[in-house]
Amino acid sequence: MTRVVLFFLLASVLTCPVQAQDKETNYCRDPESWKEWNEQLKTDPKDIEVQTLYALRLGLCLKVQRGDLTLDEATSIFEQARGALIQKRREENQQKKAAGRQDYSEANRLRELIREKYGR
């Protein structure tokens, strides 16, 4: 759960939606933004989704610096990848919750069987 919360905080704090895009904010040149990314990587270095976004960010920033992509194009690519990863995490969490409910239901059925058999 902590991992999910951190991911959503990271995603919302470090990447600004369309509103910031209008101001042409270039997070590739923002030392504070890089610091936050690096801190997040230290917090959970085995989080493959955060590692993926970080690697994508590095590559996109390089392409913007070289002039291969505009800032808007790079932002769009990043936002698409971020959105896909967020959706994946949501689906994983829903599956875990559903499995937990199923486990709970099975445990209740087992309790009922024990009560019926042993009168407890």
Order of alpha helices (4+ residues) and beta strands (2+ residues): alpha-alpha-alpha-alpha-alpha
